[in-house]
Amino acid sequence: MSNQYQDTSTAAGTIDSLAKLEATPKGKRDRWHTEITYAEKELDKFQQSARSVVRRYIDDRDAVQVNQKWINIFNTNVGIMEASLYANIPTADVSRKFHDMNDDVARVASTILQRSIQQDMAEPECDFDQVMRHAVSDRLVAGLGTAWIRLETETEEQPAEMGMTPEGNPLERIVKQEVCIDYVYWEDFLWSPCRVWSERRWVARKVPMTRDALIKRFGEEKGKRIPLDYATKNLKADDNSPTNIVFKRACIYEIWDKEAKEVIWFSKGMDELLEVKDDPLQLSEHFEPCPKPLFANLSTSNCRPKPDYAMLQDQYGELDEVNNRISLLVVACKVTGVYDRSADGIQRMLTEGYDNTLIPVDNWAMFAEKGGVKGQVDWLPLEVIVQALGQLQAHREAIKSQIYELTGINDIVRGNTKASETLGAQELKAKFASVRIQKLQDEVVRFAEDILQIKAEILCKHFDPQILAQMANVENLEQADQQLVIPALQLLKGNEDEMEWRVTIQSDAMAQIDFTAQKQERTEFLNATATFLQSAATVGQNAPDLIPMMAKLLMFGVAGFRVGKEVEGFMDKAIAEMEQKKMQAEANPQPDPDQQKMELEMQMKQQDAQLKQQTEQQKMQMQAGQKQQEMAMAQQEQQAQLQMQAEEHRMQMAQMQQEFALKMQQMQQEFALQMEIENKKMAMQQQKDAITLESQAMKSEQSLRHSEMAAEQKAKQIEKGPKHGEA
């Protein structure tokens, strides 16, 4: 039999009866082949867009784009949003649905479950932190982030004398149990096409598996027949996934059918389903082992995300184009020009010229006749380039501001502020920025809560009570709470209706820690508690019957603070002891009323003294705070004066520099004018000397001609003399 199965899937929108189609194993296989194929087609447009956004995020360029000068502000904005959405491992809070004060068993059960969830979140095996970081990054870049939860159980066989199963197999003992949280790559996650997430019929993920893993998971017979088609079928032309993987892998689809409550393992290259199981987790609140993904930019018409970058791609593209033009103008903005080739000194003036160094010129007269340096060199005009450069830089800042407004990242989030802004203005801007991203923060919190909610359900449903107690470290609970561990574990492992709980996470627990806000919250809690205790002590002395009511009011007030949960058990214990003492006092009344009256008066005097002392301390604190504010205001005024003096000094220096530059320019002009006059005088003298030399040369030439003519006449006379004597 061939490993590759011929595609006989049904066309979309043509199935009229699912029961009829799944009447045979082949029909059920064809049904899921069709479901997966059309789900991939539905998400193909999103995945193509997401792949291009990922390439832009990591600045992966092709041969045409490699020389472009881009500004990758998208990468920076994603980093800022990641720190605002998830920067720390959160602290999960497992609370009862009804906060009954006397329901201590449910309170201890919540504590055990909370500790069990929290104990391995920071361990590398759990990988919750990395999964959250990857999911948030995928949400901000690709537009889809998700995770997958698995239950792993290790068992060992018991000796035969311990008993056998009805099938005749040895009994097994649970050795280790662990809830694993897996990161799912955004391109490996699928769901049935739907308009909104609640209408989905199934979810699935692609799992790449090697041959050895296939044999171990599905048996030797099926494992050897499954084609290793993951690399050939799943890598796209613009995919950024690694391509140099040594092992061949198969693409296995793990499908969780919500309607049939079944889990299907499927390979496109097989003519049968690999495995089908009924609901393996059997959770009451969740069927699928994954939370609702972090979607970007959904609409109610189609549950298909769209990356945030695609919503701002025009602004990002315009920013890249402006930055590229600025880079080109910066390259063009340089000192250059043309000069007379015969003027060798012009080029040497730029290449060899140093401070207070003159360059000699061979023919000064000719150099001066041509207008000197100004007449033999012409510089490239930079005024237009500099003006265009300034306009482009201003436009770039405007585009960046527009992007910050559209993404919700304003100056206070990026850490930019002004020294002149007051504390109230900065706090207002910070609050406005938090409002802008609060929706996305709430979505990330919801995603983390869903993961831990599923984990908590698996812990309660499938974990051994001994393992839960060990994970929660129940030995270190309060002595009173240790007595309630067994009933609390029974409550967790019992019927879900008997205890309704929920996992909550505060949104600010995952963002960057604001130690100032944390300190302020704790201080506010301590002040409120101390003030109430002072008032309650006075009321209790005057009316002891009101002490139980004051204790109830104290617990009511503590429940309103997030940090109050940490001391709730201790306060319960203190109130119980106080009530016990009150009952003992009522059972054993004091025989001497006068002594009690005196003790009461002494206590009242002590309380009055303490109140006066506290009043004085508060007054001194207020005075000290007022003095600190006055000192701070004086310091601010001094800093403002120093800044004004520095600004005046800078303006004076700038004015002096301008005056010095004007004087230097005037001196240069006067020197150039004098040099020009001297050059003209020297040129006129040279012309006069040349005329004198020319007249002297003409006179010399005339006297030479006269001498030659006289010599010729004398020679002729000598020649004629002898001839005359002969005659």
C-alpha positions in Angstrom: 0.0 0.0 0.0 1.3 3.5 -0.9 2.0 5.9 1.9 0.5 8.8 -0.1 -3.2 8.8 -0.1 -5.2 10.2 -3.0 -7.2 13.3 -2.1 -10.9 12.3 -2.2 -12.1 15.1 0.1 -15.6 16.5 -0.2 -16.0 20.0 -1.6 -17.0 22.8 0.7 -20.7 23.4 1.4 -21.8 20.0 -0.1 -22.2 17.8 3.0 -25.8 17.4 3.9 -25.5 14.6 6.5 -22.5 14.1 8.8 -23.9 10.8 10.1 -24.1 9.5 6.5 -20.6 10.7 5.7 -19.1 9.1 8.8 -20.8 5.8 8.4 -17.6 4.3 7.2 -14.0 4.8 8.5 -13.0 6.1 5.0 -15.9 8.6 5.1 -14.8 9.9 8.6 -11.2 10.2 7.3 -12.4 12.1 4.2 -14.5 14.4 6.4 -11.5 15.5 8.5 -9.3 15.8 5.4 -11.9 18.2 4.0 -12.2 20.1 7.4 -8.5 20.6 7.7 -8.0 21.5 4.0 -10.7 24.2 4.0 -9.7 25.5 7.4 -6.1 26.0 6.0 -7.6 27.8 2.9 -9.6 30.1 5.1 -6.5 31.1 7.1 -4.2 31.3 4.1 -4.7 35.0 3.6 -4.0 35.7 7.3 -0.9 33.5 7.3 0.5 35.2 4.2 0.0 38.6 5.8 1.5 37.4 9.1 4.6 36.0 7.4 5.3 39.3 5.7 4.8 41.1 9.1 7.3 38.7 10.8 9.8 39.5 8.0 9.3 43.2 8.6 9.6 42.7 12.4 13.0 41.0 12.1 14.0 43.3 9.3 14.5 40.5 6.8 14.9 42.1 3.4 15.2 40.8 -0.1 17.7 41.8 -2.7 15.8 44.9 -3.8 15.2 46.2 -0.2 18.7 45.5 1.2 20.0 49.0 0.3 17.0 50.9 1.7 17.5 53.0 4.8 14.5 52.0 7.0 13.6 52.9 10.6 12.3 49.8 12.2 10.1 51.5 14.8 7.6 48.6 14.6 10.2 46.4 16.4 10.6 49.0 19.1 6.9 49.5 19.6 6.4 45.7 19.9 9.0 45.7 22.7 7.3 48.5 24.5 3.9 46.8 24.3 5.4 43.4 25.4 6.8 45.1 28.6 3.4 46.7 29.2 1.5 43.5 28.7 3.7 40.8 30.2 7.0 41.3 32.0 6.7 39.1 35.2 5.4 35.8 36.2 2.0 36.5 37.7 0.7 35.4 41.1 -2.5 33.4 40.6 -5.3 33.9 43.1 -7.6 31.0 43.7 -10.6 32.3 45.5 -14.0 30.9 46.6 -17.1 32.1 44.8 -18.6 33.0 48.2 -16.3 34.5 50.8 -18.0 33.0 53.8 -16.0 33.8 56.9 -16.6 30.5 58.7 -16.0 28.3 55.6 -12.5 27.4 56.6 -12.4 24.1 54.7 -13.1 25.9 51.4 -10.5 28.5 52.3 -7.8 25.8 52.9 -8.9 24.0 49.7 -8.4 27.3 47.7 -5.0 27.7 49.3 -3.9 24.1 48.4 -5.1 24.6 44.8 -3.4 28.0 44.5 -0.1 26.6 45.8 -0.3 23.7 43.4 -0.8 26.0 40.5 1.9 28.4 41.5 4.6 26.1 42.7 6.0 25.1 39.3 5.2 28.2 37.3 8.8 29.5 37.7 10.4 26.2 37.0 11.9 25.5 33.5 9.8 22.3 33.1 6.6 24.2 33.3 7.7 26.8 30.8 4.6 29.0 31.6 6.7 32.2 31.4 8.2 31.4 28.0 4.8 30.3 26.6 3.2 33.6 27.8 6.1 35.7 26.3 5.9 33.8 23.0 2.1 34.1 22.8 2.1 37.9 23.6 4.9 38.3 21.0 2.9 36.4 18.4 -0.2 38.5 19.2 1.6 41.7 18.7 3.5 40.7 15.6 1.6 38.0 13.7 -1.8 38.7 15.2 -2.4 35.3 16.8 -1.0 33.8 20.0 -2.0 30.6 21.7 -0.9 27.7 24.0 -1.8 24.0 24.6 -2.1 22.2 27.9 -1.1 18.5 28.3 -1.3 16.0 31.2 1.7 13.7 31.6 1.5 10.8 34.0 4.3 8.4 34.8 3.4 5.1 36.4 5.2 1.9 37.5 3.8 -1.6 37.8 3.1 -3.0 41.2 4.2 -6.5 42.3 1.8 -9.3 41.5 1.0 -9.8 45.2 -0.5 -6.3 45.3 -3.3 -7.5 43.0 -4.3 -7.5 39.3 -6.7 -5.6 37.1 -9.8 -7.3 35.8 -8.0 -7.8 32.5 -5.2 -9.7 34.3 -2.6 -6.9 34.1 -0.5 -5.8 37.1 -1.7 -2.8 39.0 0.1 0.5 38.3 1.1 3.2 40.8 1.3 6.8 39.8 4.9 8.0 40.3 4.8 11.5 38.8 2.1 13.8 37.3 2.7 17.0 35.6 0.6 19.6 33.7 2.7 20.7 30.7 2.0 24.0 29.0 3.1 24.0 25.3 3.7 26.9 23.0 1.9 26.6 19.7 3.3 28.4 16.7 0.6 30.7 15.2 0.8 28.9 11.8 0.3 25.5 13.4 -3.0 26.4 15.1 -6.3 25.7 13.2 -10.0 25.9 14.0 -13.2 25.4 12.1 -14.2 28.5 10.0 -16.7 30.5 11.9 -17.9 34.1 12.4 -17.1 34.4 16.2 -15.0 32.1 18.4 -18.0 30.7 20.3 -19.3 29.2 17.0 -16.2 27.0 16.5 -16.9 23.2 16.2 -13.3 22.0 16.6 -9.7 23.2 17.2 -6.5 21.6 16.1 -2.8 22.0 16.1 0.0 20.6 13.8 2.6 18.5 15.6 5.8 17.7 13.8 7.0 14.2 14.7 10.0 12.1 13.8 9.9 8.5 12.8 10.9 7.3 16.3 8.3 9.5 17.9 5.6 8.2 15.5 6.5 4.6 16.3 6.4 5.3 20.0 3.1 7.1 19.9 1.1 5.1 17.3 2.9 1.7 17.3 5.3 0.2 14.9 2.8 -0.8 12.2 1.3 2.7 11.8 4.4 4.6 12.7 6.4 3.2 9.8 3.7 3.9 7.2 3.1 7.6 8.1 4.8 9.8 5.4 7.4 12.3 6.7 5.7 15.2 4.8 6.1 18.2 7.2 9.0 19.9 5.4 7.6 19.5 1.9 4.0 20.5 2.6 4.3 23.2 5.2 7.2 25.4 4.3 6.1 28.4 2.1 8.3 30.6 -0.1 8.3 33.4 2.4 8.3 31.3 5.5 10.9 32.2 8.2 10.9 28.8 9.8 14.2 26.9 9.9 15.1 24.9 6.8 18.3 23.2 7.9 16.6 20.6 10.2 18.4 17.2 10.1 15.4 14.9 10.8 12.5 14.4 8.5 9.2 14.9 10.2 5.6 14.1 9.7 2.8 16.6 10.0 0.3 15.1 12.5 -3.0 17.0 13.2 -4.3 16.7 16.8 -8.0 17.6 16.5 -10.4 18.2 19.4 -14.0 17.8 18.2 -16.2 19.9 20.5 -19.5 18.5 19.1 -18.6 14.8 19.3 -16.3 15.2 22.4 -13.6 13.3 20.6 -9.9 13.7 20.0 -8.7 12.7 16.5 -5.1 12.2 15.3 -4.8 12.6 11.6 -2.2 12.6 8.8 -3.0 13.7 5.2 -0.8 11.0 3.8 -2.7 8.2 5.4 -5.9 6.5 4.2 -7.2 6.1 7.8 -7.4 8.1 11.0 -4.4 7.4 13.2 -6.4 7.3 16.5 -9.7 8.4 17.9 -10.4 8.8 21.6 -13.3 10.0 23.7 -12.8 13.1 25.9 -9.6 12.2 27.7 -9.6 15.1 30.2 -13.3 15.1 31.0 -13.2 18.6 32.4 -16.4 20.3 33.5 -15.7 23.9 32.3 -13.4 23.2 29.3 -13.3 20.5 26.7 -10.5 21.8 24.6 -7.0 21.8 26.2 -6.3 25.4 25.0 -7.6 28.8 26.0 -9.2 31.2 23.6 -6.3 32.5 21.5 -5.0 36.1 21.6 -6.6 37.4 18.5 -5.8 40.7 16.8 -8.4 42.9 15.1 -11.4 40.5 14.9 -14.7 41.3 13.5 -18.1 39.5 13.9 -18.2 38.6 10.3 -15.2 36.2 10.3 -13.1 34.8 13.1 -9.9 35.5 11.2 -7.3 37.8 12.8 -5.4 40.5 11.1 -2.0 41.7 12.3 -1.7 45.1 14.0 1.0 46.1 11.4 -1.5 45.7 8.6 -3.7 48.3 10.2 -0.8 50.8 10.2 1.1 49.7 7.2 0.5 53.0 5.4 2.1 55.0 8.2 5.0 52.5 8.6 5.6 52.5 4.8 5.5 56.3 4.7 8.0 56.5 7.6 10.4 54.2 5.8 10.1 56.2 2.6 10.8 59.5 4.4 13.7 58.0 6.3 15.2 56.6 3.1 14.9 60.1 1.4 16.6 61.6 4.5 19.5 59.2 4.2 19.9 60.0 0.5 19.9 63.8 1.2 22.4 63.3 4.0 24.7 61.6 1.6 24.2 64.4 -0.9 24.8 67.1 1.7 28.6 67.5 1.5 31.2 70.1 0.5 31.9 69.6 -3.2 32.2 71.6 -6.4 34.2 72.2 -9.6 37.5 74.1 -10.2 39.8 75.1 -13.0 42.0 72.1 -13.9 45.0 74.4 -14.4 44.7 75.8 -10.8 46.5 73.1 -8.9 46.5 75.1 -5.7 42.7 75.0 -5.4 42.6 71.2 -4.9 45.7 71.3 -2.7 44.0 73.9 -0.5 41.3 71.2 0.5 43.6 68.2 0.7 46.8 69.6 2.1 45.6 72.7 3.9 46.0 72.9 7.7 45.5 75.6 10.3 47.7 78.7 9.6 49.2 77.1 6.5 49.4 78.8 3.1 49.4 77.0 -0.3 51.9 78.5 -2.8 50.8 79.5 -6.3 53.2 79.3 -9.3 51.8 82.2 -11.3 50.2 84.7 -9.0 49.5 87.3 -11.6 47.6 84.9 -13.8 45.8 83.5 -10.7 44.8 87.0 -9.6 43.6 87.9 -13.1 41.2 85.0 -13.0 39.6 86.3 -9.8 41.6 84.2 -7.3 39.8 81.4 -5.5 36.3 82.8 -6.2 37.0 83.0 -9.9 38.4 79.4 -10.2 36.1 77.3 -8.0 32.3 77.0 -7.8 30.7 75.1 -4.9 27.6 72.9 -4.9 24.7 75.0 -3.5 23.5 73.2 -0.2 20.7 75.6 0.8 18.0 73.7 -1.1 19.2 70.3 0.2 19.4 71.5 3.8 15.9 73.0 3.6 14.4 69.8 2.1 16.3 67.8 4.8 14.7 69.9 7.6 11.2 69.5 6.1 11.6 65.7 5.8 12.9 65.4 9.4 9.9 67.4 10.7 7.6 65.2 8.6 9.2 62.0 10.0 8.5 63.2 13.6 4.9 63.9 12.6 4.5 60.4 11.2 6.0 58.9 14.4 3.6 60.9 16.5 0.7 59.6 14.4 1.9 56.0 14.9 2.1 56.5 18.6 -1.4 57.9 18.7 -2.8 55.0 16.7 -1.0 52.3 18.7 -1.7 53.9 22.1 2.0 54.4 22.9 2.4 58.0 24.1 5.4 59.8 25.5 5.0 58.7 29.1 5.0 55.1 28.1 8.1 55.5 26.0 9.8 57.3 29.0 9.8 60.8 27.3 8.8 63.7 29.5 9.6 67.3 30.2 11.3 68.7 33.2 8.7 71.5 33.4 5.8 69.1 33.8 4.3 68.7 37.2 3.9 65.4 39.0 0.1 65.6 38.5 0.5 66.1 34.8 2.8 63.1 34.5 0.5 60.9 36.5 -2.5 62.0 34.4 -0.6 61.1 31.2 0.4 57.7 32.7 -3.2 57.0 33.6 -4.4 58.0 30.1 -1.7 55.7 28.6 -2.9 52.8 30.8 -6.5 53.3 29.7 -5.4 53.2 26.1 -3.9 49.7 26.5 -6.2 48.4 29.2 -8.3 46.4 26.8 -5.2 44.5 25.5 -3.9 44.0 29.1 -7.3 42.6 30.1 -7.1 40.2 27.1 -3.7 39.0 28.1 -4.9 38.5 31.7 -7.9 36.6 30.4 -5.5 34.3 28.3 -3.3 33.6 31.4 -6.3 33.0 33.6 -7.8 30.5 31.0 -4.5 28.6 31.0 -4.3 28.4 34.8 -8.0 27.6 35.0 -7.5 24.5 32.7 -4.5 23.6 34.7 -6.4 23.8 37.9 -9.3 21.7 36.5 -6.8 19.0 35.5 -5.2 19.1 38.9 -8.5 18.5 40.6 -9.7 15.9 38.2 -6.7 13.7 37.6 -4.0 14.3 40.2 -3.5 12.0 43.2 -4.4 13.7 46.5 -1.0 12.9 47.9 0.7 14.6 45.0 -1.5 17.7 45.4 -0.6 17.8 49.1 3.1 17.5 48.3 2.9 20.2 45.7 1.1 22.5 48.1 3.6 21.9 50.9 0.8 21.5 53.4 3.2 20.7 56.2 4.1 24.4 56.5 0.5 25.6 56.8 -0.8 27.0 60.1 -1.5 24.3 62.7 -5.2 25.1 62.5 -5.2 24.8 58.7 -3.3 21.5 58.7 -6.2 19.8 60.5 -8.4 20.8 57.6 -6.1 19.4 54.8 -7.9 16.1 54.4 -11.4 17.6 54.2 -10.0 20.3 51.8 -8.5 17.6 49.5 -11.8 15.7 49.6 -13.6 18.9 48.6 -11.3 19.4 45.7 -11.5 15.8 44.4 -15.3 15.6 45.0 -18.2 16.9 43.1 -17.6 20.2 41.3 -20.9 21.6 42.5 -19.8 21.4 46.2 -17.1 24.0 45.8 -17.1 26.6 43.1 -13.8 28.4 42.7 -12.2 30.6 40.2 -8.6 31.6 39.2 -8.0 35.3 38.9 -4.9 37.3 38.0 -4.5 41.0 38.5 -3.5 42.8 35.2 -0.8 44.8 36.8 0.8 41.7 38.3 2.2 40.8 34.8 3.3 44.2 33.7 6.4 46.0 34.9 6.4 46.2 38.7 5.3 49.6 40.0 7.0 49.5 43.4 5.6 52.9 44.3 2.0 51.8 43.8 2.8 48.5 45.6 4.2 50.4 48.6 1.3 52.9 48.5 -1.2 50.0 48.6 0.4 48.3 51.6 0.8 51.6 53.4 -2.9 52.4 52.8 -3.9 48.9 54.1 -1.8 49.4 57.3 -3.1 52.9 58.0 -6.7 51.8 57.5 -6.3 48.8 59.7 -4.5 50.8 62.4 -7.1 53.5 62.4 -9.9 51.0 62.7 -8.2 49.1 65.5 -7.8 52.3 67.5 -11.5 53.2 67.1 -12.6 49.6 67.8 -10.5 49.5 71.0 -12.3 52.5 72.3 -15.7 51.2 71.4 -14.9 47.7 72.9 -13.9 49.2 76.2 -17.1 51.2 76.5 -19.4 48.5 75.0 -17.8 45.0 75.1 -20.9 43.5 73.5 -20.0 45.2 70.2 -16.5 43.5 69.9 -17.8 40.6 67.7 -19.5 43.1 65.4 -16.2 45.2 65.2 -14.3 42.0 64.3 -16.8 41.2 61.5 -16.4 44.8 60.2 -12.6 44.4 60.3 -12.7 41.3 58.2 -15.1 43.0 55.8 -12.6 45.9 55.4 -9.6 43.6 55.0 -11.4 41.7 52.2 -11.4 44.9 50.1 -7.6 45.0 49.9 -5.7 42.7 47.6 -2.9 42.3 50.1 -5.4 41.4 52.8 -5.6 37.8 51.6 -2.1 37.1 52.9 -3.1 37.8 56.5 -6.7 36.5 56.3 -5.9 33.2 58.1 -4.0 34.9 60.8 -6.8 37.4 61.5 -9.3 34.6 61.6 -7.2 32.9 64.2 -6.8 36.1 66.2 -10.5 36.8 66.1 -11.3 33.2 67.2 -8.9 33.6 70.2 -10.5 36.9 71.1 -13.9 35.4 71.1 -12.7 32.5 73.1 -11.2 34.8 75.7 -14.5 36.8 75.8 -16.4 33.5 76.5 -13.9 32.6 79.2 -14.3 36.1 80.8 -18.1 35.7 80.7 -17.8 32.3 82.3 -15.5 33.6 85.0 -16.7 37.1 86.0 -14.4 39.4 87.9 -15.4 39.6 91.6 -14.2 43.2 92.3 -16.1 45.8 90.2 -14.2 48.7 91.8 -10.9 47.3 90.7 -12.2 46.8 87.2 -13.4 50.4 87.2 -10.0 51.6 88.2 -8.3 49.5 85.6 -10.7 50.8 83.0 -10.0 54.4 84.0 -6.2 53.7 83.8 -6.6 52.1 80.4 -8.7 55.1 79.2 -6.0 57.5 80.5 -3.3 55.4 78.7 -5.3 55.5 75.6 -5.8 59.2 75.9 -2.0 59.6 76.3 -1.4 57.4 73.4 -3.9 59.4 71.3 -2.2 62.6 72.3 1.2 61.2 71.5 -0.1 59.9 68.1 -1.7 63.3 67.4 1.6 65.0 68.2 3.5 62.5 66.0 1.1 63.1 63.1 1.4 66.8 63.6 5.2 66.6 63.5 5.0 64.4 60.4 2.7 66.9 58.7 5.1 69.7 59.6 8.1 67.7 58.4 6.2 66.9 55.2 5.4 70.6 54.7 9.0 71.5 55.3 10.0 68.9 52.7 7.5 70.3 50.2 8.8 73.8 50.9 12.4 72.7 50.4 11.4 70.9 47.2 9.7 74.0 45.9 12.7 76.1 46.8 15.0 73.6 45.1 12.7 73.7 42.0 12.8 77.5 42.0 16.6 77.4 42.3 16.9 75.0 39.5 14.6 77.2 37.4 16.8 80.2 38.1 19.9 78.2 37.2 18.3 77.1 34.0 17.4 80.8 33.2 20.9 81.9 34.0 22.3 79.1 31.8 20.0 80.1 29.0 21.0 83.8 29.3 24.7 82.8 29.3 24.1 80.6 26.3 22.3 83.5 24.5 25.2 85.9 25.4 27.8 83.4 24.1 25.7 82.9 20.9 25.6 86.7 20.5 29.3 87.1 21.0 30.0 84.3 18.6 27.8 86.0 16.0 29.6 89.4 16.6 33.0 87.7 16.3 31.9 86.0 13.1 30.7 89.3 11.6 34.0 91.0 12.6 36.0 88.1 11.1 33.9 88.3 7.9 34.5 92.1 7.7 38.3 91.7 8.2 38.4 89.0 5.6 36.5 91.3 3.1 38.9 94.2 3.9 41.9 92.0 3.5 40.5 90.6 0.2 39.9 94.2 -1.0 43.5 95.3 -0.1 44.9 92.2 -1.8 42.8 93.0 -4.9 44.2 96.6 -5.0 47.7 95.4 -4.5 47.3 92.9 -7.2 46.0 95.5 -9.6 49.0 97.8 -8.8 51.4 95.0 -9.4 49.7 94.2 -12.7 49.9 97.8 -13.9 53.6 98.0 -12.9 54.3 94.8 -14.7 52.6 96.2 -17.9 54.7 99.4 -17.6 57.9 97.4 -17.2 56.9 95.3 -20.2 56.4 98.4 -22.3 59.8 99.8 -21.3 61.5 96.6 -22.1 59.8 96.5 -25.4 60.9 100.1 -26.4 64.5 99.4 -25.3 64.4 96.2 -27.5 63.2 98.2 -30.5 65.9 100.8 -30.0 68.6 98.1 -29.8 67.2 96.6 -32.9 67.3 99.9 -34.8 71.0 100.7 -33.7 71.9 97.2 -34.7 70.3 97.7 -38.1 72.2 101.0 -38.5 75.5 99.3 -37.6 74.8 96.6 -40.1 74.0 99.1 -42.9 77.2 101.1 -42.1 79.2 98.0 -42.2 77.7 97.0 -45.6 78.5 100.5 -47.1 82.1 100.4 -45.8 82.5 96.9 -47.3 81.2 98.1 -50.6 83.6 101.1 -50.6 86.6 98.8 -49.9 85.5 96.6 -52.7 85.2 99.4 -55.2 88.7 100.9 -54.3 91.1 98.4 -56.0 89.0 98.2 -59.1 89.3 101.9 -59.5 93.2 101.8 -59.2 93.5 99.1 -61.9 91.8 101.4 -64.3 
